Amino acid sequence: MKTRITFPLLLTASLASPALAMDDPLDGADFVLNCISDQDGSAVTLARSGATDAGFIVTDKIRGESQILPGVNSLTFLHIMDTDVVTFVVDFDTLNYDMTVRGQHSLNDRGQCQDPV
């Protein structure tokens, strides 16, 4: 009798796990992520819609589509604008980010993000 009760519980638990993983930004879920720069307090918003490798990035000076590249517990948003390449890496273990702009307007920034919504 205990075997019959345990098996359905294990089956239910194993079926619930993939559903929980689908809400994880690292697994392709849609999300919006708001971040604040440690250097100047400016806001950065990152988003993905449609569970694709395409996203969106918005800062005071940057606004546009980006390609999302998966990493180890991280996502990299790659955005090319004119002669600049923006690389924005979010570590989902710590919710810290590092942003680098290379090209005519080179700069570096880092900060903290809130939990993805």
C-alpha positions as a Markdown table, in Angstrom:
| # | Residue | x | y | z |
|---|---|---|---|---|
| 1 | Met | 0.0 | 0.0 | 0.0 |
| 2 | Lys | 2.8 | 2.4 | 0.8 |
| 3 | Thr | 4.4 | 1.7 | -2.5 |
| 4 | Arg | 1.2 | 2.7 | -4.4 |
| 5 | Ile | 1.0 | 6.0 | -2.4 |
| 6 | Thr | 4.7 | 6.8 | -2.9 |
| 7 | Phe | 4.8 | 6.2 | -6.6 |
| 8 | Pro | 2.1 | 8.8 | -7.4 |
| 9 | Leu | 3.8 | 11.3 | -5.2 |
| 10 | Leu | 7.1 | 10.8 | -6.9 |
| 11 | Leu | 5.4 | 11.0 | -10.3 |
| 12 | Thr | 3.7 | 14.3 | -9.3 |
| 13 | Ala | 7.0 | 15.7 | -8.0 |
| 14 | Ser | 8.8 | 14.8 | -11.2 |
| 15 | Leu | 6.1 | 16.4 | -13.4 |
| 16 | Ala | 6.1 | 19.6 | -11.3 |
| 17 | Ser | 9.8 | 20.2 | -11.6 |
| 18 | Pro | 9.9 | 21.0 | -15.4 |
| 19 | Ala | 7.0 | 23.4 | -14.9 |
| 20 | Leu | 8.9 | 25.3 | -12.3 |
| 21 | Ala | 12.0 | 25.4 | -14.5 |
| 22 | Met | 10.0 | 27.0 | -17.3 |
| 23 | Asp | 9.7 | 30.2 | -15.3 |
| 24 | Asp | 13.5 | 30.5 | -15.1 |
| 25 | Pro | 15.0 | 33.2 | -17.3 |
| 26 | Leu | 18.0 | 30.9 | -17.8 |
| 27 | Asp | 15.7 | 28.3 | -19.4 |
| 28 | Gly | 14.1 | 30.7 | -21.9 |
| 29 | Ala | 11.2 | 32.2 | -19.9 |
| 30 | Asp | 10.0 | 35.7 | -20.6 |
| 31 | Phe | 11.1 | 38.3 | -18.1 |
| 32 | Val | 11.8 | 41.9 | -17.3 |
| 33 | Leu | 14.9 | 42.7 | -15.2 |
| 34 | Asn | 15.5 | 46.1 | -13.6 |
| 35 | Cys | 19.0 | 47.0 | -12.6 |
| 36 | Ile | 20.8 | 50.0 | -10.9 |
| 37 | Ser | 24.3 | 51.1 | -11.6 |
| 38 | Asp | 26.7 | 51.1 | -8.7 |
| 39 | Gln | 28.7 | 53.9 | -10.4 |
| 40 | Asp | 26.1 | 56.6 | -11.0 |
| 41 | Gly | 22.7 | 55.2 | -9.9 |
| 42 | Ser | 21.3 | 55.1 | -13.4 |
| 43 | Ala | 18.7 | 52.5 | -14.4 |
| 44 | Val | 19.0 | 49.7 | -16.9 |
| 45 | Thr | 16.0 | 47.5 | -18.0 |
| 46 | Leu | 16.5 | 44.2 | -19.8 |
| 47 | Ala | 13.6 | 42.1 | -21.2 |
| 48 | Arg | 12.9 | 39.0 | -23.2 |
| 49 | Ser | 9.5 | 38.3 | -24.8 |
| 50 | Gly | 8.5 | 35.3 | -26.8 |
| 51 | Ala | 11.0 | 32.9 | -25.2 |
| 52 | Thr | 13.6 | 33.5 | -28.0 |
| 53 | Asp | 17.2 | 34.5 | -28.0 |
| 54 | Ala | 16.2 | 38.1 | -28.8 |
| 55 | Gly | 15.7 | 40.7 | -26.1 |
| 56 | Phe | 15.6 | 44.4 | -25.4 |
| 57 | Ile | 17.9 | 46.8 | -23.5 |
| 58 | Val | 17.0 | 50.3 | -22.3 |
| 59 | Thr | 19.4 | 52.7 | -20.5 |
| 60 | Asp | 19.6 | 56.5 | -20.6 |
| 61 | Lys | 21.7 | 56.4 | -23.8 |
| 62 | Ile | 21.0 | 52.9 | -25.2 |
| 63 | Arg | 17.7 | 51.6 | -26.4 |
| 64 | Gly | 17.2 | 48.7 | -28.8 |
| 65 | Glu | 17.1 | 45.0 | -29.5 |
| 66 | Ser | 19.8 | 42.7 | -28.3 |
| 67 | Gln | 20.8 | 39.1 | -28.9 |
| 68 | Ile | 20.7 | 37.0 | -25.7 |
| 69 | Leu | 23.5 | 34.5 | -25.3 |
| 70 | Pro | 23.3 | 31.9 | -22.5 |
| 71 | Gly | 26.2 | 31.3 | -20.1 |
| 72 | Val | 26.8 | 29.4 | -16.9 |
| 73 | Asn | 24.1 | 30.8 | -14.6 |
| 74 | Ser | 24.2 | 34.0 | -16.6 |
| 75 | Leu | 22.8 | 35.7 | -19.7 |
| 76 | Thr | 24.7 | 38.1 | -22.0 |
| 77 | Phe | 22.8 | 40.8 | -23.9 |
| 78 | Leu | 24.7 | 41.8 | -27.0 |
| 79 | His | 23.6 | 45.1 | -28.6 |
| 80 | Ile | 25.3 | 46.8 | -31.6 |
| 81 | Met | 24.6 | 50.5 | -32.2 |
| 82 | Asp | 26.5 | 52.4 | -34.9 |
| 83 | Thr | 30.2 | 51.9 | -34.1 |
| 84 | Asp | 29.7 | 50.6 | -30.5 |
| 85 | Val | 29.2 | 47.1 | -29.2 |
| 86 | Val | 27.4 | 46.8 | -25.9 |
| 87 | Thr | 27.9 | 43.6 | -23.8 |
| 88 | Phe | 25.7 | 43.3 | -20.7 |
| 89 | Val | 26.2 | 40.2 | -18.6 |
| 90 | Val | 23.9 | 39.3 | -15.7 |
| 91 | Asp | 24.9 | 36.7 | -13.2 |
| 92 | Phe | 21.7 | 35.1 | -11.9 |
| 93 | Asp | 23.3 | 33.6 | -8.8 |
| 94 | Thr | 24.2 | 37.1 | -7.4 |
| 95 | Leu | 22.0 | 39.3 | -9.7 |
| 96 | Asn | 25.1 | 41.5 | -10.3 |
| 97 | Tyr | 25.8 | 42.8 | -13.8 |
| 98 | Asp | 28.8 | 44.0 | -15.8 |
| 99 | Met | 28.3 | 46.2 | -18.8 |
| 100 | Thr | 31.0 | 47.0 | -21.3 |
| 101 | Val | 30.7 | 49.4 | -24.3 |
| 102 | Arg | 33.5 | 49.1 | -26.9 |
| 103 | Gly | 33.9 | 51.4 | -29.9 |
| 104 | Gln | 33.8 | 55.1 | -30.2 |
| 105 | His | 32.1 | 55.5 | -26.8 |
| 106 | Ser | 34.0 | 53.1 | -24.6 |
| 107 | Leu | 32.9 | 52.6 | -21.0 |
| 108 | Asn | 32.4 | 50.1 | -18.2 |
| 109 | Asp | 29.7 | 49.8 | -15.6 |
| 110 | Arg | 28.6 | 47.4 | -13.0 |
| 111 | Gly | 25.6 | 47.2 | -10.6 |
| 112 | Gln | 22.9 | 45.2 | -9.0 |
| 113 | Cys | 19.6 | 43.8 | -10.5 |
| 114 | Gln | 16.3 | 43.0 | -8.8 |
| 115 | Asp | 14.6 | 39.6 | -9.1 |
| 116 | Pro | 13.3 | 39.0 | -12.6 |
| 117 | Val | 9.6 | 39.6 | -13.2 |
